[in-house]
Amino acid sequence: MSRPRWLFLCGKNLRRSPTAAAIYANDPRVDVRSAGVSPQSRRIVTERDLDWATLLVVMERKHAARLRDRFPRRPLPTVVSLDIEDAYELMDEELIERIRQGCELLLEG
């Protein structure tokens, strides 16, 4: 059975989504990537990312809205928001804890 493929998304792919991808990079339960929804993203989300993903994990609901605006005619995989505001630095301990809290619930259920 193939593993779920999660695409972590935040605004500019600078702190939150790269942190999430780093946390789960070596987790045998899931394959992960990260990208941003802003045109100024370090790595902007592409059609290929969406084709690859079985679940989109956004940090805020507005990221899902931006994704739908950017790809208006494209069906998207299931989207889940972790509701984590842009208030953390890369690999911040509290950010890691909040990401784990949300993602472990997804992996369990």
Summary of the structure (lengths in Angstrom):
residues: 109
radius of gyration: 12.7
end to end distance: 16.9
largest distance: 37.9
contacts: 338
relative contact order: 0.22
helix: 38%
strand: 19%
